[in-house]
Amino acid sequence: MNVASRIAGARVSISGLVKTYQTRDDVDVLALDNIDLTIERGSFVAVVGPSGCGKSTLLSLVAGLVEASDGRIEIDDQHIVNRPHPKIGVVFQSDLLLYWRTVLDNILLPIEIKHLDVKRHIPKAEELLRQVGLKGFGNKYPSELSGGMRQRVAICRALIQEPGLLLMDEPFGALDALTREQMIMDLQEMWTRLGNTVLFITHGIDEAVFLADRVLVMSPRPGRIALDLTIDMPRPRRWSNAHENPGYQGYVRKIREIFEAQGVLVAH
Ligand SMILES: Nc1ncnc2c1ncn2[C@@H]1O[C@H](COP(=O)(O)OP(=O)(O)OP(=O)(O)O)[C@@H](O)[C@H]1O
């Protein structure tokens, strides 16, 4: 099994997606309202929006972890109904590693859960570790690693089954600024190499514009797509000088203007 090979990116098609939660005291909370969205194979789409606008809800719906109230989600033409699609991998803000399992056993967990051949996947897990700069860390326990290293392991765990669609929910939100910067660049490199589709949720306008082919800006709840912005900048992009690029600055300004118009950002 060659993990260095490219992964066929999945296509995501969302139409008329609505999600209403019922709170414990029976109040309806309309989290997402009528989302239409197509994500092309192999593209990197980032979603930014104010806190509580429904970004995580969108990701959970696509992941099949939450049931839609209305509308339809298809991944490679397969309708998602409250059940994860086999072609997805998910990375959350918290690494969610099991502290009693070694790094290698954490990465192999999805294989074990699906009753696949664990032994056959060990070389692939080790290769993934090498690719994220953690060669030789397979026998360590999560408590022996830094936050950034643990998140790299979580990414390996999401990639072990070569997912055509990688869903990332604020994956670098809990990391210090330097580690975050390194992880952003590493993610760009990894995605360029693998070629899978990525749906990336973030609060960070800077990382969204830097990483994505397209940035979706959401409105405050109920979440709707307020702006669908194509980021036309050559790759590989360099974090160290991207901020000086007038194109980059223009995209960031456009997104900030939307947040200012929404009253999410207030200039003093
Ligand atoms: N299980 C739930 N029951 C009731 N309401 C919920 C539930 N989950 C989310 N909500 C509500 O739905 C809305 C959207 O939540 P969601 O977590 O998707 O937002 P978000 O944009 O990811 O927020 P943040 O950026 O702060 O993580 C919020 O108002 C939230 O309170």
The ligand as a MOL file (V3000), in Angstrom:
LIG
                    3D

  0  0  0     0  0            999 V3000
M  V30 BEGIN CTAB
M  V30 COUNTS 31 33 0 0 0
M  V30 BEGIN ATOM
M  V30 1 N -27.1260 19.7980 20.1500 0
M  V30 2 C -27.5840 21.0420 20.1020 0
M  V30 3 N -28.7500 21.3890 20.6590 0
M  V30 4 C -29.2130 22.6440 20.5710 0
M  V30 5 N -28.5870 23.6470 19.9330 0
M  V30 6 C -27.4190 23.3710 19.3470 0
M  V30 7 C -26.8420 22.0490 19.3940 0
M  V30 8 N -25.6800 22.0870 18.7240 0
M  V30 9 C -25.5120 23.3480 18.2800 0
M  V30 10 N -26.5570 24.1150 18.6670 0
M  V30 11 C -26.7600 25.5230 18.3340 0
M  V30 12 O -26.6760 25.6750 16.9200 0
M  V30 13 C -25.9780 26.8710 16.5940 0
M  V30 14 C -24.8050 26.5230 15.6870 0
M  V30 15 O -23.8400 25.7990 16.4440 0
M  V30 16 P -22.4420 25.3570 15.8270 0
M  V30 17 O -21.6780 24.6670 16.9060 0
M  V30 18 O -22.6620 24.6470 14.5710 0
M  V30 19 O -21.7820 26.7850 15.5090 0
M  V30 20 P -20.2830 27.1520 15.1190 0
M  V30 21 O -20.3720 28.1580 14.0340 0
M  V30 22 O -19.4970 25.9370 14.8560 0
M  V30 23 O -19.7680 27.8550 16.4600 0
M  V30 24 P -18.2730 28.0170 17.0210 0
M  V30 25 O -17.5340 28.7750 15.9660 0
M  V30 26 O -18.4590 28.8270 18.2690 0
M  V30 27 O -17.7220 26.6610 17.2550 0
M  V30 28 C -25.5980 27.5240 17.9060 0
M  V30 29 O -26.5550 28.5080 18.1960 0
M  V30 30 C -25.6540 26.4010 18.9040 0
M  V30 31 O -26.0080 26.8870 20.1780 0
M  V30 END ATOM
M  V30 BEGIN BOND
M  V30 1 1 1 2
M  V30 2 1 2 3
M  V30 3 2 2 7
M  V30 4 2 3 4
M  V30 5 1 4 5
M  V30 6 2 5 6
M  V30 7 1 6 7
M  V30 8 1 6 10
M  V30 9 1 7 8
M  V30 10 2 8 9
M  V30 11 1 9 10
M  V30 12 1 10 11
M  V30 13 1 11 12
M  V30 14 1 11 30
M  V30 15 1 12 13
M  V30 16 1 13 14
M  V30 17 1 13 28
M  V30 18 1 14 15
M  V30 19 1 15 16
M  V30 20 2 16 17
M  V30 21 1 16 18
M  V30 22 1 16 19
M  V30 23 1 19 20
M  V30 24 2 20 21
M  V30 25 1 20 22
M  V30 26 1 20 23
M  V30 27 1 23 24
M  V30 28 2 24 25
M  V30 29 1 24 26
M  V30 30 1 24 27
M  V30 31 1 28 29
M  V30 32 1 28 30
M  V30 33 1 30 31
M  V30 END BOND
M  V30 END CTAB
M  END
